[in-house]
Amino acid sequence: MSIAGVSYGAGVSLAPLMEYFNVPMSPKVNIALLLFAILLVGIWYRILSRNSKQKLYEMIKLEDMPQKKLWIMPSSFKHFLNVLFSYVFLLVLVSFMFWAYTETKNVMVLIITSGFLLGFLMVNRKTVREGTVNVKVKNT
């Protein structure tokens, strides 16, 4: 059995399930559900950011460090372009998928779009690579 056959079989099996998620609703309810999903993703992103910040504070006592500004230099132009194109691609993808949700009113599209929105927000974690990074220190 090939991968294509399994994929086709799974797609045919999931088609009735996708019809189940087509919920008829008024445009106001549709937009309210969309805003609620965006709010939930924002809260989830905030919780993830707070947990990362707490882990940072456990490793480094920032209060004891001198207050200076760091200018973080990109490791290479290739890395900069990678982050830029990832950001733009995900922005266009998320915008298109939110539009698709408002047109189809399929709740499954909204769930998948919310995941992509979280991925879009997480791209900023990719901007600074782990390891050695070139920085410029500026006194405040």
C-alpha positions in Angstrom: 0.0 0.0 0.0 1.5 3.4 -1.0 1.5 6.6 1.0 -0.7 8.2 -1.7 -3.3 5.5 -1.2 -3.3 5.9 2.6 -3.6 9.7 2.2 -6.4 9.4 -0.2 -8.2 6.9 2.0 -7.8 9.2 5.1 -9.1 12.2 3.1 -12.2 10.3 1.9 -12.8 9.1 5.5 -12.4 12.6 6.9 -14.7 14.3 4.4 -17.9 13.6 6.4 -16.2 14.8 9.5 -15.4 18.2 7.8 -19.1 18.5 6.8 -20.0 18.0 10.5 -18.0 21.1 11.3 -19.8 23.3 8.8 -22.0 25.2 11.3 -24.6 27.6 9.9 -24.4 30.8 11.8 -25.0 34.5 11.4 -22.1 36.8 10.4 -22.1 38.4 13.9 -21.7 35.0 15.6 -19.1 34.1 13.1 -17.0 37.2 13.8 -17.5 36.8 17.5 -16.2 33.3 17.4 -13.3 34.5 15.3 -12.4 37.2 17.8 -12.8 34.7 20.7 -10.3 32.4 19.0 -7.8 35.2 18.4 -8.2 36.2 22.1 -7.5 32.6 23.2 -4.4 32.4 21.0 -3.2 35.7 22.4 -3.7 34.5 26.0 -1.9 31.2 25.2 1.0 33.1 23.6 1.2 35.3 26.7 1.4 32.3 29.0 4.1 30.8 26.9 6.1 34.0 27.0 5.7 34.4 30.7 6.9 30.8 31.3 10.0 31.5 29.1 10.6 34.7 31.0 10.4 32.9 34.4 12.9 30.3 33.1 15.2 33.2 32.1 14.9 34.8 35.5 15.7 31.4 37.2 19.0 31.2 35.2 20.0 34.9 35.3 19.4 37.5 38.0 18.6 40.4 35.7 18.2 42.8 38.7 21.9 42.4 39.6 23.1 43.1 36.0 24.1 46.6 34.8 21.4 48.3 32.8 22.6 48.5 29.2 20.9 48.2 25.8 21.9 45.4 23.6 21.7 45.6 19.8 21.5 42.1 18.6 23.1 41.6 15.2 21.7 39.0 12.8 24.1 36.0 12.5 24.0 36.3 8.7 22.0 37.8 5.9 20.7 34.4 5.0 19.3 34.0 8.6 17.7 37.5 8.4 16.0 36.6 5.1 14.9 33.2 6.5 13.1 35.0 9.4 11.7 37.7 7.2 10.2 35.3 4.7 8.9 33.0 7.4 7.2 36.0 9.0 5.7 37.3 5.7 4.6 33.8 4.6 2.9 33.0 7.9 1.2 36.5 7.9 -0.2 35.9 4.4 -1.2 32.3 5.3 -3.0 33.3 8.5 -4.8 36.2 6.8 -5.9 33.9 4.0 -7.1 31.2 6.4 -9.1 33.7 8.5 -10.7 34.9 5.3 -11.4 31.3 4.4 -13.1 30.7 7.8 -15.3 33.7 7.4 -16.4 32.4 3.9 -16.8 28.7 4.8 -18.0 29.1 8.4 -16.2 25.8 9.1 -15.0 25.6 12.7 -12.2 23.1 11.8 -10.7 25.8 9.6 -10.8 28.2 12.6 -9.0 25.7 14.8 -6.3 25.1 12.3 -6.0 28.8 11.6 -5.6 29.4 15.4 -2.6 27.0 15.4 -1.0 28.8 12.5 -1.6 32.2 14.3 0.3 30.8 17.3 3.1 29.7 14.9 3.1 33.2 13.4 3.5 34.7 16.9 6.3 32.2 17.7 8.4 33.2 14.7 10.0 36.0 16.8 11.6 33.3 18.9 13.5 32.3 15.7 15.1 35.7 15.3 18.0 35.1 17.7 19.8 31.8 17.3 20.9 29.8 20.3 24.6 29.9 21.0 27.0 32.6 20.3 25.4 35.9 19.1 27.1 39.1 18.1 25.8 42.1 20.1 26.7 45.7 20.4 26.4 47.2 23.9 25.1 50.7 24.4 25.1 52.4 27.8 21.7 53.9 28.8 
